[in-house]
């Protein structure tokens, strides 16, 4: 049995599928991301990374959302097979 790998969203590569475990954010940004679908248990796909790695585009609930490295580094998840 393979053990799942825990990563921060900013560490994902294009095509990776991640199940969110936790959001280590507070205040307005936490509320905004929860409203956009970045909730524990949600499946996120890394769609595109800019050449310098900031921002990164993610697909969540059939919507593509770009996050800065500052926000995506505070969201933890586990890599899944899709």
N, C-alpha and C positions, 0 to 999 in steps of 0.2 A: 504494500500500500504506500503510495507516495504522499509525502507531507506537503501541504499547501505552503506557499511562500508569501509571507507578509511583507508588503511594500508600502511606501507612500506614493500617492498618485503621480507626483512629479518624477518618480523613478520609472514609471511605465514607458514602454516603447510602443511605437505605432503598431496597432493590431492587437495589443494586449487587452484582455478582458479581466476586469477586477470587480470583486464583490466588496462593497464598502463595509468596514468593520466599525470605524469610529471617526468622528469629526472633532478635532482638537481646536475648535474656534469658539469664539463667544460673540455676544452682541448682535449687531445688525448683520454682519457677514454670515454668521451661523444661520440666522433666520432666513436670509436670502437664499443660501445654498440648500437648506431644507425645503424651501418653497420650490426650488428648481428641480428637486428630485434626488439630491445628494443625501439620501437617508441611509442609515444602517440596513444592510441587506440588499440594497439596490445594485444592479449590474451596470457597470460603466465600461465603455470601450474607449481606448485611446485612439483618436482619429488622426491627429496630426500634431507634430511638434515643430515649432519654428526653428530655424537654423541654430539659434543660440539657446534654445530650450525654454524660452519664455516669450509669449504664453504657450499653453498647450490646449488643444481642442479635444473635448470629450463628448461622447454620445451617451445621453441618459434619457430614457423614456422617449425615444425617437426624435430627440432634439439635440443639436450640437451646441455646446457651450464652451467658450474659451476662458480658462482661468490662468491667472498669473502664478508663477512659481511660489510666491509668498502664500497664496491660499492653498494650492494643490499639495504643498509640502506638509500641510497640517491635516490632511485626510489620509487615513490608513485603510488598507484593504488587503485582500488576499487574491493572488492570481488564480484564475479558474481556466478551465478548458473551453469556456464559451458556453 
